[in-house]
Amino acid sequence: MGIIDKKYQSKLASDKIGGAVVFWHVDDIKKTFEKLVKMGHRIQDGFITASVVDPFGNVLGIMYNPHYLEILKSMNR
């Protein structure tokens, strides 16, 4: 998965918001969210997590989850 420039958007693509929400764990959610907004993503309300809409109308979610980190640590033992 990746984010590409809108100039490569298919003529069949819609400008409406839709699609699946993908959440990536990030260590600094505030810094990552601010960077995404500076890149042109639009703010969309979220629940404990943050999500933005990319130039194609896809919703990208980011999250910080301490429980996820605990699980990763336990798996590396």
N, C-alpha and C positions, 0 to 999 in steps of 0.2 A: 504494500500500500504506500502511496506517496501523494504529495500535493504538487501539482504542476501549474504552470502559467495558464491563465484563462484563454490566451490566444490559441491554445491547442484544443479547446473545447469542441466537441462534436456538434455538428449542426442539429443533431437530434436531441441534444441535451436540453433540459428544462431550466428555467431560472427560478423555479419554485423550490422551496426548502423541502427536503425529504431524504429518504434513505436510512440506513442503519446508523446508529451512533456507536462509534468506536472509542473506547476509553484506553488511554495509555497512562501508566503510572509515571509520575514525574516527581523528582525530589523537591523541587521548589515550585509549587503550583502558582503562586502569585507572579513570580518572574516569568514563568512560561506563558501564563495567560496574557500578561502585559506584552510579551514579545509577539504572540499571535495577533493581538489586537493591532499592534503597530504594523504588522504585515498586511493588514487589510481585512482581517476576519471581523465579523460582526458579533456583538455580544448577544447571547441568548441565556435566559434564566436557567439555572440548574439547581440541583439539590446536593449540597455539600461539595459537589464537583463543579467544574466549569466546562462550558461548551461554547464553541464558536461555529459560525457558518462559513465555509470556504467559498471561493469565487464560483464554484459549480453548484452551490446550494446544498452540499453535503454537510452534515453536522459532525464536528470533531469534538470529542469530549476528552478532558484531561482530569486526572484525579491524583490525590495523595492519600495513600492508605497504609497507615502504620502496621495494621494486621498483615497485609501482604508482605511487608518487609520481614516480619517475624516468621512467616511461613518460609520465605526464601532462606533465612538464616538457618532454620531447622532442617531444611533439605540439604544444605551444604555441609552438614556435620558428618 
